[in-house]
Amino acid sequence: MSNRPDRKITFLLSLIILLATILTRHSIILFFGYLIAGSVLFFAFLKLRETSYAGFRGGLDELEGKINLLEAETADREIRLKDLPGRCDRAAMLFEVSQRLVKLADYNETLDSLVNITQELFPAADNVLLFTMEKDRSVLIRSLRRCGGVIREKYGDAIDNWVLKNGQSLLLEDITKDFRFDYSRINTYRTRHCRSVIASPLAIGLRVMGLIRVEHPDPGVFNMEDSRILRAAADLAAVVLEKADVLRATEELAIRDPLTSLFLKDYFFQRLKEELSRAGAAGHKVGLGMLDVDDFKKVNDTHGHIVGDIVLKRLAATLREIVGDSGNLTCRFGGEEFLFYTVESSREQLIELAETLRKKVESSPVNFRRKKVHYTVSIGAAQFPEDGHDLLSLIDKADHNLYKAKHKGKNCLVI
């Protein structure tokens, strides 16, 4: 009996220990459970914060990018607004240019006007050069230099060849820094020391008539807007030049002989009369030559009219070669007779030219069907004012001397 209370106490103690053990294990499990859950929540919070921060940062970057674009656009608009008055002035000037150009009909007048217009469009330009195409190469026919002096180059250089080959405008802000060109061999820099260049072709479709070029000694003087302005003016001028060229060709047909392409006598007499008037006022001399193919009827009867036409064409070509076109003029007077005059030439120079012509004809037979057809000319010459003071008296004197040359034995000169 005495042992039962001890057993109960022992049982209770054992139960308490068991419960304490169970409760302790449960608390440890709960602790670690809470610890793991807390860690998971903590790392999830960190991840969420990082994601939110990245998204917020991305939003800020995008907003900053938009702000930069707006600032750049605003700056560009400010520049455009600043340049707007100048552009409006140039647009108005281009309109005025078009009005001035479309009124022109003469080819040479159009070329002169184009150079002057380009000078007005580019007041900062030091040089303006205008080239036209002759036998597949660019030839300088007009130039303007603000600082005075003369641009002596005759043909285009590598810059002009590039423009003509590509059919595009060219902007060189500094020719010494452009890898496409050897500036030491280009007259733009070598002789005129210019570094800024813009050039534009004078073209309609595939037909290239020439180009216009603007230069300045300092680098960075011209920009893309200048290049566009020059191209617009060049395109307008090309249209006008084509029209003038067509009119000039039509006029040429009316004043040139269809067989020899030499001028007809009416036009020749008009020009000679003007030249005599100028020479009289300036005290210069003018030489006149009249030539006739010797025994031309015999050439036609022996070899046929085809050979006769070939002889006349060959003689016309020889006349153009010897007499030239630097103020001098040639014409077909009629049949086998031809005329030429020379300006500012002494009697000795006139004799030398006429003799050179006669000898050239004598030594240049026509080849026809493996035969050489030889022909000669007789020449009568006269000089203003010694042999005549006006057109009629001068022609009469030359004709009289030609008659003497025929009776003297032909193939000779009488003056």
C-alpha positions as CSV (number, residue, x, y, z in Angstrom):
1,M,0.0,0.0,0.0
2,S,2.7,2.3,0.8
3,N,4.2,2.0,-2.7
4,R,1.1,3.2,-4.7
5,P,1.6,7.0,-4.0
6,D,5.2,6.6,-5.2
7,R,4.0,4.9,-8.4
8,K,1.5,7.6,-9.0
9,I,4.1,10.3,-8.5
10,T,6.5,8.4,-10.7
11,F,3.8,8.0,-13.4
12,L,3.0,11.7,-13.2
13,L,6.6,12.7,-13.4
14,S,7.0,10.3,-16.3
15,L,4.0,11.8,-18.0
16,I,5.2,15.3,-17.3
17,I,8.6,14.4,-18.8
18,L,7.0,12.8,-21.8
19,L,4.8,15.8,-22.4
20,A,7.7,18.2,-21.9
21,T,9.8,16.1,-24.3
22,I,6.9,16.1,-26.9
23,L,6.3,19.9,-26.4
24,T,10.1,20.6,-26.6
25,R,10.4,18.7,-29.9
26,H,7.3,20.4,-31.2
27,S,8.8,23.8,-30.3
28,I,12.0,23.0,-32.0
29,I,10.2,21.9,-35.1
30,L,8.1,25.0,-35.0
31,F,11.1,27.1,-34.5
32,F,12.9,25.7,-37.5
33,G,9.7,25.9,-39.5
34,Y,9.3,29.5,-38.6
35,L,13.0,30.0,-39.4
36,I,12.7,28.4,-42.9
37,A,9.5,30.2,-43.6
38,G,11.0,33.5,-42.5
39,S,14.0,33.0,-44.6
40,V,11.9,32.2,-47.6
41,L,9.8,35.3,-47.0
42,F,12.9,37.3,-46.6
43,F,14.6,36.2,-49.8
44,A,11.3,36.6,-51.6
45,F,11.1,40.1,-50.3
46,L,14.7,40.8,-51.5
47,K,13.9,39.4,-54.9
48,L,10.7,41.4,-55.2
49,R,12.5,44.5,-54.2
50,E,15.2,43.9,-56.8
51,T,12.6,43.3,-59.5
52,S,10.7,46.4,-58.5
53,Y,13.9,48.4,-58.5
54,A,15.0,47.1,-61.9
55,G,11.6,47.9,-63.3
56,F,11.7,51.4,-61.8
57,R,15.2,51.9,-63.1
58,G,14.1,50.8,-66.6
59,G,11.3,53.2,-66.4
60,L,13.6,56.0,-65.4
61,D,16.0,55.1,-68.3
62,E,13.2,55.1,-70.8
63,L,11.9,58.4,-69.5
64,E,15.5,59.9,-69.6
65,G,15.8,58.7,-73.2
66,K,12.6,60.4,-74.1
67,I,13.8,63.6,-72.4
68,N,17.1,63.4,-74.4
69,L,15.1,62.9,-77.7
70,L,12.9,65.9,-76.8
71,E,15.9,68.0,-76.0
72,A,17.6,67.0,-79.3
73,E,14.5,67.7,-81.2
74,T,14.1,71.0,-79.5
75,A,17.7,72.0,-80.3
76,D,17.2,71.0,-83.9
77,R,14.0,73.0,-84.1
78,E,15.8,76.0,-82.6
79,I,18.6,75.6,-85.3
80,R,16.0,75.4,-88.0
81,L,14.1,78.4,-86.7
82,K,17.4,80.2,-86.6
83,D,18.2,79.2,-90.2
84,L,14.6,79.8,-91.4
85,P,15.0,83.4,-92.4
86,G,18.1,82.5,-94.5
87,R,16.3,79.6,-96.1
88,C,13.3,81.7,-96.9
89,D,15.6,84.3,-98.5
90,R,17.3,81.6,-100.6
91,A,14.0,80.1,-101.6
92,A,12.9,83.5,-102.7
93,M,16.2,84.0,-104.5
94,L,15.8,80.6,-106.2
95,F,12.3,81.6,-107.4
96,E,13.8,84.8,-108.7
97,V,16.6,82.8,-110.4
98,S,14.0,80.6,-112.1
99,Q,12.2,83.7,-113.4
100,R,15.4,85.2,-114.7
101,L,16.6,82.0,-116.4
102,V,13.4,81.0,-118.2
103,K,13.4,84.4,-119.9
104,L,16.7,83.6,-121.6
105,A,17.0,82.1,-125.0
106,D,20.6,82.8,-126.1
107,Y,23.1,80.1,-125.1
108,N,26.1,82.3,-124.2
109,E,23.8,84.8,-122.4
110,T,22.5,81.9,-120.3
111,L,26.1,80.8,-119.4
112,D,26.9,84.4,-118.3
113,S,23.8,84.7,-116.3
114,L,24.4,81.3,-114.5
115,V,27.8,82.5,-113.3
116,N,26.4,85.8,-112.0
117,I,23.5,84.0,-110.3
118,T,25.8,81.5,-108.6
119,Q,27.8,84.4,-107.3
120,E,24.7,86.0,-105.9
121,L,23.5,82.7,-104.3
122,F,26.9,82.2,-102.6
123,P,28.2,85.6,-101.5
124,A,31.0,83.8,-99.5
125,A,32.3,82.1,-102.6
126,D,35.8,83.1,-103.7
127,N,35.7,81.4,-107.2
128,V,32.9,80.3,-109.5
129,L,33.8,78.0,-112.5
130,L,31.6,76.9,-115.3
131,F,32.5,73.9,-117.5
132,T,30.8,72.5,-120.6
133,M,31.3,69.2,-122.3
134,E,33.4,69.1,-125.5
135,K,34.5,65.8,-126.9
136,D,33.9,63.8,-123.7
137,R,35.9,66.2,-121.5
138,S,35.0,69.2,-119.4
139,V,36.3,72.6,-120.7
140,L,36.3,75.8,-118.7
141,I,34.3,78.4,-120.6
142,R,33.3,80.9,-117.8
143,S,34.9,81.8,-114.5
144,L,34.7,84.5,-111.8
145,R,37.2,85.4,-109.2
146,R,36.3,87.9,-106.4
147,C,39.9,88.5,-105.4
148,G,40.9,89.4,-109.0
149,G,43.1,87.7,-111.4
150,V,42.3,85.0,-114.0
151,I,41.7,81.3,-113.6
152,R,44.0,79.9,-116.3
153,E,43.2,76.2,-116.3
154,K,41.5,75.0,-119.5
155,Y,40.1,71.6,-118.6
156,G,38.4,70.0,-115.6
157,D,40.3,68.1,-112.9
158,A,39.6,65.0,-110.8
159,I,36.8,66.8,-108.9
160,D,35.0,67.6,-112.1
161,N,35.5,64.1,-113.5
162,W,34.0,62.6,-110.3
163,V,30.9,64.8,-110.6
164,L,30.5,64.0,-114.3
165,K,31.1,60.3,-113.9
166,N,28.7,59.9,-111.0
167,G,26.1,62.5,-112.1
168,Q,25.9,63.7,-108.5
169,S,26.6,66.9,-106.6
170,L,29.8,66.9,-104.5
171,L,30.5,68.6,-101.2
172,L,34.1,68.9,-99.9
173,E,34.3,70.6,-96.5
174,D,38.1,70.2,-96.6
175,I,39.7,68.8,-99.8
176,T,42.9,68.1,-97.8
177,K,41.1,65.6,-95.7
178,D,39.1,63.7,-98.4
179,F,40.6,60.3,-99.2
180,R,39.1,60.3,-102.7
181,F,41.3,63.1,-104.1
182,D,45.0,63.8,-104.1
183,Y,44.7,67.5,-103.3
184,S,48.4,68.2,-104.2
185,R,47.6,67.5,-107.9
186,I,44.3,69.4,-108.1
187,N,44.4,73.0,-109.3
188,T,41.7,74.0,-106.8
189,Y,44.2,73.6,-104.0
190,R,47.5,73.6,-105.9
191,T,47.1,77.0,-107.6
192,R,44.2,78.7,-105.8
193,H,44.7,77.2,-102.3
194,C,41.0,76.5,-101.9
195,R,39.8,73.9,-99.5
196,S,36.0,74.2,-99.5
197,V,34.3,73.1,-102.7
198,I,30.8,72.3,-103.9
199,A,30.1,71.2,-107.5
200,S,27.0,70.1,-109.3
201,P,26.4,68.7,-112.8
202,L,24.4,70.5,-115.5
203,A,22.3,67.5,-116.6
204,I,18.9,66.4,-117.9
205,G,18.4,62.7,-117.6
206,L,21.4,61.0,-119.1
207,R,22.6,64.0,-121.0
208,V,25.3,65.9,-119.2
209,M,26.1,69.4,-120.6
210,G,28.7,70.4,-118.0
211,L,29.0,71.4,-114.4
212,I,29.4,74.4,-112.1
213,R,31.8,74.6,-109.2
214,V,32.1,77.0,-106.2
215,E,35.3,77.3,-104.2
216,H,36.6,79.1,-101.0
217,P,40.1,79.0,-99.4
218,D,38.9,78.2,-95.9
219,P,37.6,74.8,-94.8
220,G,34.0,74.2,-93.7
221,V,32.6,77.2,-95.5
222,F,29.9,75.2,-97.4
223,N,27.4,72.7,-96.1
224,M,24.8,70.2,-97.4
225,E,22.2,72.9,-97.7
226,D,24.5,74.9,-100.0
227,S,25.0,71.8,-102.1
228,R,21.2,71.4,-102.5
229,I,20.9,75.0,-103.4
230,L,23.6,74.7,-106.1
231,R,22.0,71.6,-107.5
232,A,18.6,73.3,-107.7
233,A,20.1,76.2,-109.6
234,A,22.1,73.9,-111.9
235,D,19.0,71.8,-112.7
236,L,17.1,75.0,-113.6
237,A,20.0,76.2,-115.8
238,A,20.3,72.8,-117.5
239,V,16.7,73.0,-118.7
240,V,17.3,76.6,-120.0
241,L,20.6,75.6,-121.6
242,E,19.0,72.7,-123.5
243,K,16.3,75.0,-124.8
244,A,18.9,77.5,-125.9
245,D,21.0,74.8,-127.4
246,V,18.0,73.6,-129.5
247,L,17.4,77.2,-130.7
248,R,21.1,77.6,-131.5
249,A,21.1,74.4,-133.5
250,T,18.0,75.6,-135.4
251,E,19.7,78.9,-136.1
252,E,22.8,77.1,-137.2
253,L,20.9,75.1,-139.7
254,A,19.6,78.3,-141.2
255,I,23.0,80.0,-141.6
256,R,25.2,77.0,-142.5
257,D,25.8,75.2,-145.8
258,P,24.4,71.7,-145.5
259,L,27.3,70.1,-147.5
260,T,30.3,71.7,-145.9
261,S,28.8,73.0,-142.6
262,L,30.5,76.3,-143.2
263,F,28.6,79.5,-142.8
264,L,26.5,80.8,-145.7
265,K,27.5,84.1,-147.4
266,D,24.6,86.2,-146.0
267,Y,25.7,85.5,-142.4
268,F,29.4,85.9,-143.3
269,F,28.8,89.3,-144.9
270,Q,26.8,90.4,-141.8
271,R,29.6,89.4,-139.5
272,L,32.3,90.9,-141.8
273,K,30.5,94.2,-141.9
274,E,30.4,94.3,-138.0
275,E,34.1,93.3,-137.8
276,L,35.0,96.1,-140.3
277,S,33.1,98.6,-138.2
278,R,34.9,97.5,-135.0
279,A,38.3,97.5,-136.8
280,G,37.7,100.9,-138.2
281,A,37.0,102.4,-134.7
282,A,39.9,100.6,-133.1
283,G,42.4,101.1,-135.9
284,H,42.9,97.4,-136.5
285,K,43.4,95.5,-139.8
286,V,41.1,92.8,-141.3
287,G,42.3,90.4,-143.9
288,L,39.9,88.8,-146.5
289,G,40.6,85.8,-148.7
290,M,38.6,84.4,-151.6
291,L,39.5,81.0,-153.0
292,D,38.3,78.8,-155.8
293,V,39.0,75.1,-156.6
294,D,41.0,74.9,-159.8
295,D,39.4,73.0,-162.6
296,F,36.6,71.8,-160.4
297,K,34.4,71.0,-163.5
298,K,37.2,68.6,-164.7
299,V,37.2,66.9,-161.3
300,N,33.4,66.3,-161.5
301,D,33.5,65.2,-165.2
302,T,36.5,62.8,-164.6
303,H,35.6,61.3,-161.2
304,G,31.9,62.1,-160.7
305,H,30.0,64.5,-158.5
306,I,30.5,62.3,-155.5
307,V,34.2,62.9,-155.6
308,G,33.4,66.6,-156.2
309,D,31.4,66.7,-153.0
310,I,34.2,65.0,-151.1
311,V,36.7,67.6,-152.4
312,L,34.5,70.4,-151.2
313,K,34.1,68.8,-147.7
314,R,37.8,68.2,-147.5
315,L,38.5,71.8,-148.4
316,A,36.0,73.1,-145.8
317,A,37.8,71.0,-143.1
318,T,41.1,72.4,-144.2
319,L,39.8,75.9,-144.0
320,R,38.5,75.4,-140.5
321,E,41.8,73.9,-139.5
322,I,44.0,76.6,-140.9
323,V,41.8,79.7,-140.4
324,G,40.5,78.6,-137.1
325,D,37.6,80.2,-135.2
326,S,39.3,82.6,-132.7
327,G,37.5,85.6,-134.2
328,N,38.2,84.5,-137.8
329,L,35.3,83.2,-140.0
330,T,34.9,81.0,-143.1
331,C,32.0,80.5,-145.5
332,R,31.0,78.8,-148.7
333,F,30.4,81.6,-151.2
334,G,28.8,79.4,-153.7
335,G,29.7,76.4,-155.9
336,E,33.4,75.8,-155.5
337,E,34.2,79.3,-154.1
338,F,34.9,80.0,-150.5
339,L,35.6,83.1,-148.3
340,F,37.4,83.7,-145.1
341,Y,38.4,86.7,-143.0
342,T,41.1,87.2,-140.3
343,V,40.9,89.8,-137.5
344,E,43.8,91.9,-136.2
345,S,46.3,90.5,-138.7
346,S,49.0,92.2,-140.7
347,R,49.5,91.8,-144.4
348,E,52.4,89.4,-143.7
349,Q,50.3,87.3,-141.4
350,L,47.5,87.2,-144.0
351,I,50.0,86.1,-146.7
352,E,51.4,83.4,-144.4
353,L,48.0,82.0,-143.6
354,A,46.8,82.0,-147.2
355,E,50.0,80.3,-148.4
356,T,49.8,77.7,-145.6
357,L,46.2,77.0,-146.7
358,R,47.2,76.7,-150.4
359,K,50.1,74.3,-149.7
360,K,48.0,72.2,-147.3
361,V,45.3,71.8,-150.1
362,E,48.0,70.9,-152.7
363,S,49.5,68.2,-150.5
364,S,46.2,66.6,-149.3
365,P,44.7,64.6,-152.2
366,V,41.4,62.8,-151.8
367,N,41.4,59.0,-151.8
368,F,38.6,57.5,-153.7
369,R,38.4,53.8,-154.8
370,R,42.2,53.4,-154.4
371,K,42.9,56.4,-156.4
372,K,44.3,59.7,-155.3
373,V,42.5,62.7,-156.6
374,H,44.7,65.8,-156.5
375,Y,43.3,69.3,-156.5
376,T,44.5,72.8,-155.9
377,V,43.1,76.3,-155.2
378,S,43.7,79.8,-156.3
379,I,43.4,82.6,-153.7
380,G,42.8,86.3,-154.1
381,A,43.3,88.3,-150.9
382,A,42.8,91.9,-149.8
383,Q,43.2,93.8,-146.5
384,F,41.2,96.5,-144.7
385,P,41.7,99.4,-144.9
386,E,44.5,99.5,-147.5
387,D,42.6,97.6,-150.2
388,G,39.1,98.8,-149.4
389,H,37.3,100.9,-146.8
390,D,34.0,99.0,-146.8
391,L,32.5,95.6,-147.4
392,L,31.8,95.9,-151.1
393,S,35.1,97.4,-152.1
394,L,37.1,94.8,-150.0
395,I,35.2,91.9,-151.6
396,D,35.6,93.4,-155.1
397,K,39.4,93.7,-154.5
398,A,39.7,90.1,-153.3
399,D,37.6,88.9,-156.3
400,H,39.8,90.9,-158.7
401,N,42.9,89.3,-157.2
402,L,41.4,85.8,-157.5
403,Y,40.8,86.5,-161.2
404,K,44.5,87.5,-161.5
405,A,45.5,84.3,-159.7
406,K,43.5,82.2,-162.2
407,H,45.1,83.9,-165.2
408,K,48.5,83.7,-163.6
409,G,48.5,79.9,-163.8
410,K,46.3,78.8,-160.9
411,N,47.4,77.3,-157.6
412,C,48.8,80.6,-156.4
413,L,48.0,83.6,-154.2
414,V,47.6,87.2,-155.4
415,I,47.3,90.0,-152.9
